[in-house]
Amino acid sequence: MNVLDYLLDGVEAELALERELGVRLVECDRELLKPLPNQEVADVARPVVERPAERPSVRASDQPTAQQYDFVFLHDKPLTAGGVEMMAKIVGALGKNLVTAPVVCEGDRPSAKAYIVLGARALNKWFPDIKAAPGQWVAVHDAPNIIVTYSPAYILRFAQVTPALQKIKKDMWTAIKSVLQRINL
């Protein structure tokens, strides 16, 4: 099995899983990904080394700093493609984007007015001494505004939309919207 077939098998397996979960409906056509007939394999496989282009200078005001975050989402691990898509829609509905309201899963907890903790595992990771139910506000001395809600990974596990799933989604959205009221946005 060559490298291209190995990669395509992985992509097809991921797409099949996402179709099964109802996240997206995409097919992979291997015929579109074959090398062009006039191109030699050695040319395709040889890495191209280029000098990095000069980056334009970035002003500090262009980059969000820790003090600029109104709220931050905390998760326990990197989101799947479906999870990123879901969070982008949620954050967009709040008038933000994933740069101004990031989903953080590693490193130090950024400074923010409020933390939206996505799931019990994330709560245990970021605030190990705290126990809370979804929709519940909690406070810690260095983080006075913490709300716990459901993880996108949990919601995306359901194959069918049921009344229970609709309630979970509504509860998640209500909790996230309450952040805007809490921090006066």
RAZI-V306333 format. One line per field, one symbol per residue. ss: DSSP state (A for helix, B for strand, O for the rest). psi: psi as a letter, one per 40 degrees, with the letter a starting at -180 (. if undefined). A space follows every 10 residues. Layout:
ss: ???
psi: ???
//
This chain:
ss: OOAAAAAAAA AAAAAAAAAA AOOOOOOOOA AAAOOOOOOO AAAAAOOOOO OOOOOOOOOA AAOOOAAAOO BBBBOOOOOO AAAAAAAAAA AAAOOOOOOO OOBBOOOOOO OOOBBBBBOA AAAAAAOOOO OOOOOOBBBB OOBBBBBBBO OAAAAAOOOO OOAAAAAAAA AAAAAAAAAA AAOOO
psi: hidddddddd dddddddddd eedigiihhd deeiiidehi dddddhihhi hhihhiihid edhhideehd ihhhidiiii dddddddddd dddeeaiede gihheiaihi hidihhhgid ddddddgdei hiihehhiii degdghihai iddddedhdi hidddddddd dddddddddd ddef.
//
